[in-house]
Amino acid sequence: MASPDWHKTMLPLISHWLIQFIIAASLLLIIAFALLKINRYLRQQLTTQRSLVNRINSALPQTQCGQCGHPGCLPYARAISLGEASNKCPPGGQETILELAELLDEPVRGLDPAHGTFRDFSVAVIREDECIGCTKCIQACPVDAILGGPKLMHTVIQSECTGCDLCVEPCPVDCIDMIDSVAPALMHAISPLSNKRSSAGANP
């Protein structure tokens, strides 16, 4: 049979450890709740960030020309979403600058001259009789818009060409010209209209 001294000694000790356990469990619950809230907040921020990147990327011309200092439009869109200036895209023209300024709720700035100047949309055209089939233009094209093989004639798929002119400089025989054309986005808009007009003419 336990002596009264044992109760006097153990009960306070048990009470002490029970209180410590309750405090520790409460702290763990608080920490777990805080981590859950932080994780949820970070996921929301990531989703918002991705959405912004996608909207910025949609506003860019998708020429993949690298004039902005990035290897393509999507990397530049990510950089803009993180605070980089949005006025480094010559192919996009003033329209892209205005659209990005509205999207980002920032003042409209002129094109940064360090990245080039505005120009009309153009597509690459290879003077095929002068082509030596070196494939350097194929390697330079960021959108695979050039057909050809080693020591074979090359040609540009004009509907795929974004007008980046990255193929011009590597050509060792200077047989690539940039010819003014209608931007691909406008081509897609014009084609259905042309088809409708053709159908209307065929079926009076």
Buried (B, 14 or more C-beta within 10 A) or exposed (E): EEEEEEEEEEEEEEEEEEEEEEEEEEEEEEEEEEEEEEEEEEEEEEEEEEEBBEBBBEBBBBBBBBBBEBEBBBBBBBBBBEEBEBBBBBBBBEEBBEBBBEBBEEEEEEBBEEBBEEEEBBBBBBEEEEBBEBBBBBEBBBBEBBBBEEEEBBBBBBEBBBBBBBBBEBBEEEBBEBEEBEBBEEBEEEEEEEEEEEEEEEEE
